[in-house]
C-alpha cells in the first residue's frame, strides 16, 4: 500500500519538481521504461520523508509527565578526585 502511495506521489512530484523531473528522465532513458524510474523517485521521496520526520522528532523537547518533579529527586554525588 505504501509503495503504491509513494509511486502516485512520485508521478506528481516528477511533473512539478525540476530536480526530480531531471532524475526521472535520466532513469527512464537509461532503463528504457518508466516503471523503474517511478519507483526510484518514490524511494527518493520516502528517504526525504524519513529524514524530515527524524529531524522533527529530535527537535521536540521531552514531555514532562503530570506529577513528575520539576527538579531531580537525586542529587549529583560529589566527584571522588
C-alpha positions in Angstrom: 0.0 0.0 0.0 2.8 2.4 0.9 4.7 1.7 -2.2 1.6 2.4 -4.3 1.1 5.7 -2.5 4.7 6.7 -2.9 4.6 5.9 -6.6 1.5 8.0 -7.0 3.2 10.9 -5.2 6.3 10.3 -7.4 4.3 10.8 -10.5 3.1 14.1 -9.4 6.4 15.2 -7.9 8.3 14.4 -11.1 6.0 16.7 -13.0 6.4 19.7 -10.7 9.9 19.4 -9.1 12.6 20.2 -11.7 15.3 18.2 -9.9 13.1 15.1 -9.6 11.9 15.5 -13.2 15.5 15.6 -14.5 16.4 12.4 -12.5 13.2 10.7 -13.7 14.1 11.5 -17.4 17.6 10.2 -16.9 16.5 6.9 -15.4 13.7 6.5 -18.0 16.2 7.0 -20.8 18.8 4.7 -19.3 16.4 1.8 -18.3 14.1 2.1 -21.3 10.8 2.2 -19.4 9.2 4.4 -16.8 8.3 1.8 -14.2 11.8 1.6 -12.7 12.1 5.4 -12.8 8.8 5.9 -10.9 9.8 3.5 -8.2 13.2 5.2 -7.9 11.6 8.6 -7.5 9.2 7.1 -4.9 12.2 5.9 -3.0 13.8 9.3 -3.1 10.6 10.8 -1.6 10.5 8.1 1.1 14.0 8.9 2.1 13.3 12.6 2.2 10.2 12.0 4.4 12.2 9.8 6.7 14.9 12.4 7.3 12.3 15.2 7.8 10.5 13.1 10.4 13.7 12.2 12.1 14.9 15.8 12.3 11.5 16.9 13.6 11.5 14.2 16.3 14.9 15.3 17.5 13.9 19.0 17.9 10.9 18.2 20.1 11.8 18.6 23.8 10.9 15.6 26.1 7.5 16.0 27.6 7.1 16.1 31.4 4.6 13.7 32.9 1.9 15.1 35.1 3.0 14.9 38.7 6.7 14.5 37.9 9.0 16.8 39.9 10.4 19.8 38.1 13.8 19.3 39.9 15.6 16.0 40.0 15.0 13.9 43.2 18.5 12.5 43.3 21.3 15.0 43.7 24.6 14.5 41.9 27.2 12.9 44.0 30.5 14.9 44.5 33.4 13.6 42.4 35.8 11.4 44.2 39.0 13.1 43.0 
